[in-house]
Amino acid sequence: MPLESLTAHLDASPTAALPPVDTWNPPFCGDMALTIAADGRWWHEGSPIGRARLVRLLSHLLRREEDGDYYLVTPVEKLRIQVEDRPFLIADADCRDAVWTLTTNLGDSVTLGAQRHLVISPMPAGDPIPEVAIRFGLSARLNRNVYYRLIDIAEMHETFNGSELGIYSDGAWQPLGRLPEETP
């Protein structure tokens, strides 16, 4: 399936509004040979997609449904794709006035606070790494450089889960990792 047919009606400008893929209910049209690798690269029919504009456009059509699967959705069709871990990576983090803003590898930005938290979850290999909700059931995993940067400034916090390392953003605790229980 030509990828361009999916994105023909989308605006690629950075200020373009996201299409309302959460409200579209097209029929399921099958599986597409598209995979988002754990390292953030997008592959179509076994070849990497090298055009950043096309990947960004496709990301605007992406949603995760209650069945746990990922779909590219237009008003007239829905195609299932494969995602190895999370569809996005947090590529940058910026703190202003004690509020952290995270930016994905595809340019989406979210602000951490009481309504949006980091959540620790296992990667496919089992390592627990924080992720954050982005939109339409999609989330982003902290990229290694951002994770280490935040760990470097992290504080220790006691929670009902034990000792955690994390940061505060807009007054809300954001966990980065749990410390193992000490044995006597």
Short mmCIF file of the C-alpha atoms (twelve columns), coordinates in Angstrom:
data_MODEL
# 
_entry.id   MODEL 
# 
loop_
_atom_site.group_PDB 
_atom_site.id 
_atom_site.type_symbol 
_atom_site.label_atom_id 
_atom_site.label_alt_id 
_atom_site.label_comp_id 
_atom_site.label_asym_id 
_atom_site.label_seq_id 
_atom_site.Cartn_x 
_atom_site.Cartn_y 
_atom_site.Cartn_z 
_atom_site.pdbx_PDB_model_num 
ATOM 1   C CA . MET A 1   0.000   0.000  0.000  1 
ATOM 2   C CA . PRO A 2   1.462   3.400  -0.907 1 
ATOM 3   C CA . LEU A 3   2.033   5.419  2.257  1 
ATOM 4   C CA . GLU A 4   1.387   8.700  0.500  1 
ATOM 5   C CA . SER A 5   -2.277  7.780  -0.042 1 
ATOM 6   C CA . LEU A 6   -2.775  7.760  3.739  1 
ATOM 7   C CA . THR A 7   -1.292  11.207 4.231  1 
ATOM 8   C CA . ALA A 8   -2.446  13.053 1.115  1 
ATOM 9   C CA . HIS A 9   -4.982  15.189 2.981  1 
ATOM 10  C CA . LEU A 10  -2.789  16.117 5.950  1 
ATOM 11  C CA . ASP A 11  -0.935  19.348 6.595  1 
ATOM 12  C CA . ALA A 12  2.690   18.725 7.622  1 
ATOM 13  C CA . SER A 13  3.365   22.154 9.093  1 
ATOM 14  C CA . PRO A 14  4.451   22.166 12.757 1 
ATOM 15  C CA . THR A 15  1.447   24.317 13.706 1 
ATOM 16  C CA . ALA A 16  -1.119  22.110 11.956 1 
ATOM 17  C CA . ALA A 17  -3.848  20.764 14.222 1 
ATOM 18  C CA . LEU A 18  -3.966  17.028 14.748 1 
ATOM 19  C CA . PRO A 19  -6.745  15.288 12.845 1 
ATOM 20  C CA . PRO A 20  -9.514  13.921 15.103 1 
ATOM 21  C CA . VAL A 21  -8.493  10.267 14.710 1 
ATOM 22  C CA . ASP A 22  -10.070 9.512  18.087 1 
ATOM 23  C CA . THR A 23  -13.518 10.292 16.639 1 
ATOM 24  C CA . TRP A 24  -13.165 8.501  13.295 1 
ATOM 25  C CA . ASN A 25  -14.732 5.049  13.057 1 
ATOM 26  C CA . PRO A 26  -13.799 3.592  9.660  1 
ATOM 27  C CA . PRO A 27  -13.951 -0.111 8.846  1 
ATOM 28  C CA . PHE A 28  -10.912 -2.295 9.576  1 
ATOM 29  C CA . CYS A 29  -9.069  -2.912 6.303  1 
ATOM 30  C CA . GLY A 30  -6.374  -5.343 7.450  1 
ATOM 31  C CA . ASP A 31  -2.767  -5.327 8.537  1 
ATOM 32  C CA . MET A 32  -0.136  -3.049 7.075  1 
ATOM 33  C CA . ALA A 33  3.548   -4.017 6.830  1 
ATOM 34  C CA . LEU A 34  4.569   -1.071 9.008  1 
ATOM 35  C CA . THR A 35  6.564   -1.446 12.219 1 
ATOM 36  C CA . ILE A 36  7.691   1.162  14.711 1 
ATOM 37  C CA . ALA A 37  10.898  -0.180 16.247 1 
ATOM 38  C CA . ALA A 38  11.739  0.259  19.930 1 
ATOM 39  C CA . ASP A 39  14.464  2.717  18.883 1 
ATOM 40  C CA . GLY A 40  11.870  5.009  17.250 1 
ATOM 41  C CA . ARG A 41  12.594  4.126  13.619 1 
ATOM 42  C CA . TRP A 42  9.651   3.422  11.313 1 
ATOM 43  C CA . TRP A 43  9.901   0.530  8.845  1 
ATOM 44  C CA . HIS A 44  7.626   -0.153 5.870  1 
ATOM 45  C CA . GLU A 45  7.804   -3.540 4.143  1 
ATOM 46  C CA . GLY A 46  11.207  -4.201 5.753  1 
ATOM 47  C CA . SER A 47  12.817  -0.904 4.741  1 
ATOM 48  C CA . PRO A 48  13.323  2.131  6.965  1 
ATOM 49  C CA . ILE A 49  11.228  5.179  6.165  1 
ATOM 50  C CA . GLY A 50  13.830  7.880  5.635  1 
ATOM 51  C CA . ARG A 51  11.512  10.807 5.038  1 
ATOM 52  C CA . ALA A 52  10.963  12.532 8.381  1 
ATOM 53  C CA . ARG A 53  7.976   14.480 7.004  1 
ATOM 54  C CA . LEU A 54  6.209   11.245 6.042  1 
ATOM 55  C CA . VAL A 55  6.839   9.676  9.458  1 
ATOM 56  C CA . ARG A 56  5.482   12.798 11.169 1 
ATOM 57  C CA . LEU A 57  2.379   12.755 8.948  1 
ATOM 58  C CA . LEU A 58  1.781   9.054  9.650  1 
ATOM 59  C CA . SER A 59  2.192   9.665  13.386 1 
ATOM 60  C CA . HIS A 60  -0.766  12.065 13.185 1 
ATOM 61  C CA . LEU A 61  -2.939  9.171  11.966 1 
ATOM 62  C CA . LEU A 62  -1.874  6.793  14.729 1 
ATOM 63  C CA . ARG A 63  -3.957  5.663  17.687 1 
ATOM 64  C CA . ARG A 64  -4.027  2.770  20.125 1 
ATOM 65  C CA . GLU A 65  -7.348  1.094  20.741 1 
ATOM 66  C CA . GLU A 66  -8.767  -0.787 23.720 1 
ATOM 67  C CA . ASP A 67  -7.627  -4.105 22.222 1 
ATOM 68  C CA . GLY A 68  -4.034  -2.892 22.766 1 
ATOM 69  C CA . ASP A 69  -3.249  -2.772 19.047 1 
ATOM 70  C CA . TYR A 70  -2.024  0.240  17.085 1 
ATOM 71  C CA . TYR A 71  -3.827  1.530  14.010 1 
ATOM 72  C CA . LEU A 72  -3.335  4.099  11.290 1 
ATOM 73  C CA . VAL A 73  -6.758  5.661  10.858 1 
ATOM 74  C CA . THR A 74  -8.274  7.886  8.185  1 
ATOM 75  C CA . PRO A 75  -11.954 8.787  7.779  1 
ATOM 76  C CA . VAL A 76  -12.366 5.832  5.385  1 
ATOM 77  C CA . GLU A 77  -9.938  3.089  6.493  1 
ATOM 78  C CA . LYS A 78  -8.191  1.581  9.514  1 
ATOM 79  C CA . LEU A 79  -4.988  -0.444 9.220  1 
ATOM 80  C CA . ARG A 80  -3.263  -2.320 12.045 1 
ATOM 81  C CA . ILE A 81  0.495   -1.821 12.406 1 
ATOM 82  C CA . GLN A 82  3.136   -3.277 14.722 1 
ATOM 83  C CA . VAL A 83  4.840   -1.330 17.524 1 
ATOM 84  C CA . GLU A 84  7.753   -3.040 19.288 1 
ATOM 85  C CA . ASP A 85  7.534   -0.970 22.486 1 
ATOM 86  C CA . ARG A 86  6.084   2.554  22.389 1 
ATOM 87  C CA . PRO A 87  5.468   4.570  19.219 1 
ATOM 88  C CA . PHE A 88  7.364   7.642  20.448 1 
ATOM 89  C CA . LEU A 89  10.560  8.457  22.313 1 
ATOM 90  C CA . ILE A 90  11.089  11.475 24.544 1 
ATOM 91  C CA . ALA A 91  14.036  13.167 22.856 1 
ATOM 92  C CA . ASP A 92  14.264  16.336 24.966 1 
ATOM 93  C CA . ALA A 93  13.209  17.710 28.332 1 
ATOM 94  C CA . ASP A 94  13.077  21.331 29.425 1 
ATOM 95  C CA . CYS A 95  12.271  22.781 32.843 1 
ATOM 96  C CA . ARG A 96  10.930  26.307 33.276 1 
ATOM 97  C CA . ASP A 97  9.548   27.597 36.565 1 
ATOM 98  C CA . ALA A 98  9.625   24.077 38.071 1 
ATOM 99  C CA . VAL A 99  7.478   22.636 35.240 1 
ATOM 100 C CA . TRP A 100 8.946   20.009 32.921 1 
ATOM 101 C CA . THR A 101 8.011   19.881 29.230 1 
ATOM 102 C CA . LEU A 102 8.933   16.741 27.320 1 
ATOM 103 C CA . THR A 103 9.309   16.646 23.530 1 
ATOM 104 C CA . THR A 104 9.077   13.489 21.435 1 
ATOM 105 C CA . ASN A 105 11.287  12.440 18.555 1 
ATOM 106 C CA . LEU A 106 8.450   13.575 16.253 1 
ATOM 107 C CA . GLY A 107 7.968   17.030 17.761 1 
ATOM 108 C CA . ASP A 108 4.999   16.501 20.102 1 
ATOM 109 C CA . SER A 109 5.309   18.262 23.468 1 
ATOM 110 C CA . VAL A 110 3.610   17.439 26.762 1 
ATOM 111 C CA . THR A 111 3.847   19.036 30.182 1 
ATOM 112 C CA . LEU A 112 4.244   16.933 33.307 1 
ATOM 113 C CA . GLY A 113 2.031   17.787 36.255 1 
ATOM 114 C CA . ALA A 114 -0.966  16.583 38.219 1 
ATOM 115 C CA . GLN A 115 -2.833  15.563 35.033 1 
ATOM 116 C CA . ARG A 116 0.103   13.924 33.194 1 
ATOM 117 C CA . HIS A 117 2.574   11.695 35.027 1 
ATOM 118 C CA . LEU A 118 5.555   9.565  34.220 1 
ATOM 119 C CA . VAL A 119 4.701   5.887  34.710 1 
ATOM 120 C CA . ILE A 120 7.309   3.173  35.124 1 
ATOM 121 C CA . SER A 121 6.686   0.161  32.896 1 
ATOM 122 C CA . PRO A 122 8.829   -2.659 31.492 1 
ATOM 123 C CA . MET A 123 10.391  -2.484 28.054 1 
ATOM 124 C CA . PRO A 124 10.194  -5.653 25.902 1 
ATOM 125 C CA . ALA A 125 13.458  -6.894 27.462 1 
ATOM 126 C CA . GLY A 126 11.988  -6.324 30.934 1 
ATOM 127 C CA . ASP A 127 13.917  -3.211 32.018 1 
ATOM 128 C CA . PRO A 128 11.630  -0.753 33.842 1 
ATOM 129 C CA . ILE A 129 11.813  2.644  32.113 1 
ATOM 130 C CA . PRO A 130 9.415   5.613  32.475 1 
ATOM 131 C CA . GLU A 131 6.868   6.461  29.828 1 
ATOM 132 C CA . VAL A 132 4.334   9.251  29.470 1 
ATOM 133 C CA . ALA A 133 0.969   9.463  27.716 1 
ATOM 134 C CA . ILE A 134 1.017   11.605 24.572 1 
ATOM 135 C CA . ARG A 135 -2.377  11.331 22.823 1 
ATOM 136 C CA . PHE A 136 -5.007  8.893  21.504 1 
ATOM 137 C CA . GLY A 137 -3.798  6.039  23.737 1 
ATOM 138 C CA . LEU A 138 -0.212  6.541  22.579 1 
ATOM 139 C CA . SER A 139 2.758   6.975  24.863 1 
ATOM 140 C CA . ALA A 140 6.448   7.798  24.679 1 
ATOM 141 C CA . ARG A 141 9.329   6.086  26.397 1 
ATOM 142 C CA . LEU A 142 12.119  8.251  27.840 1 
ATOM 143 C CA . ASN A 143 15.106  8.057  25.515 1 
ATOM 144 C CA . ARG A 144 18.352  7.097  27.226 1 
ATOM 145 C CA . ASN A 145 19.886  10.595 27.071 1 
ATOM 146 C CA . VAL A 146 16.810  12.196 28.668 1 
ATOM 147 C CA . TYR A 147 16.502  9.430  31.254 1 
ATOM 148 C CA . TYR A 148 20.120  9.839  32.396 1 
ATOM 149 C CA . ARG A 149 19.777  13.609 32.446 1 
ATOM 150 C CA . LEU A 150 16.734  13.386 34.718 1 
ATOM 151 C CA . ILE A 151 18.300  10.684 36.925 1 
ATOM 152 C CA . ASP A 152 21.279  13.007 37.425 1 
ATOM 153 C CA . ILE A 153 19.024  15.613 39.101 1 
ATOM 154 C CA . ALA A 154 16.540  13.168 40.671 1 
ATOM 155 C CA . GLU A 155 15.515  13.187 44.311 1 
ATOM 156 C CA . MET A 156 14.734  10.244 46.594 1 
ATOM 157 C CA . HIS A 157 11.096  9.957  47.649 1 
ATOM 158 C CA . GLU A 158 9.383   7.422  49.892 1 
ATOM 159 C CA . THR A 159 6.114   6.071  48.462 1 
ATOM 160 C CA . PHE A 160 3.807   3.166  49.249 1 
ATOM 161 C CA . ASN A 161 5.864   1.245  46.638 1 
ATOM 162 C CA . GLY A 162 9.120   1.882  48.545 1 
ATOM 163 C CA . SER A 163 11.939  4.268  47.687 1 
ATOM 164 C CA . GLU A 164 11.767  5.962  44.302 1 
ATOM 165 C CA . LEU A 165 13.984  8.315  42.379 1 
ATOM 166 C CA . GLY A 166 12.146  11.042 40.547 1 
ATOM 167 C CA . ILE A 167 11.528  14.705 39.953 1 
ATOM 168 C CA . TYR A 168 8.763   17.149 40.723 1 
ATOM 169 C CA . SER A 169 6.979   18.969 37.936 1 
ATOM 170 C CA . ASP A 170 4.357   21.584 38.688 1 
ATOM 171 C CA . GLY A 171 4.275   20.229 42.243 1 
ATOM 172 C CA . ALA A 172 3.502   16.632 41.188 1 
ATOM 173 C CA . TRP A 173 5.857   13.700 41.793 1 
ATOM 174 C CA . GLN A 174 7.176   12.074 38.608 1 
ATOM 175 C CA . PRO A 175 8.864   8.689  39.241 1 
ATOM 176 C CA . LEU A 176 11.960  7.699  37.300 1 
ATOM 177 C CA . GLY A 177 12.707  4.393  39.004 1 
ATOM 178 C CA . ARG A 178 12.336  2.333  42.131 1 
ATOM 179 C CA . LEU A 179 15.264  1.460  44.337 1 
ATOM 180 C CA . PRO A 180 15.644  -2.172 45.373 1 
ATOM 181 C CA . GLU A 181 14.734  -3.038 48.926 1 
ATOM 182 C CA . GLU A 182 17.742  -3.296 51.207 1 
ATOM 183 C CA . THR A 183 18.272  -6.683 52.762 1 
ATOM 184 C CA . PRO A 184 19.696  -6.920 56.292 1 
# 
